[in-house]
């Protein structure tokens, strides 16, 4: 697993802070002043709401589709929905359905 130290320092701390805030303060804003205080003062980590991980190695393949005006790169999830007949996608520019190349 990549980013193990960052994962523990950021993600685990982030979620632990939510649990500790809920236990100590009850129901409050998810990333409010109590959560920020818990992150910075108690856990000693920056109170960031989003991670800063490098994701290049976990990017998935995309599938090429076309409409009448351009080429589109669809994610595996969207491609599989099309294959299973669960979804169709249209170009936002020309309105034509996307067709696999």
C-alpha positions, 0 to 999 in steps of 0.5 A: 500500500502506498502512502501508509504513513500519510494514510495513518496520519491524515485519514485515521486521525481525521476519522478518529477526530470525528469519533472523539468529537461525537463522544465528547461534544455530541452532535455538532458540525462534521468539520466544525470548530470542535473537530478542528480543535480535536485535530490540531490541539489533541491529535496534533495534525493539520485539520484538513478535510481532504487528503493530499495523496498521490493517486497516479498509481491507482488511476483506472483504465478508461474506455474510449467512446465517441459522439458526433462531435468528439471523443470521450474517456469513460471510467470503468464504472460508466463503461460497465453500466453501459455494457450491462444496459443500466445506463446510457450517456449523451454528449453535453455538447451535441446531445448524441449518445456515446458509442464505444469505439 
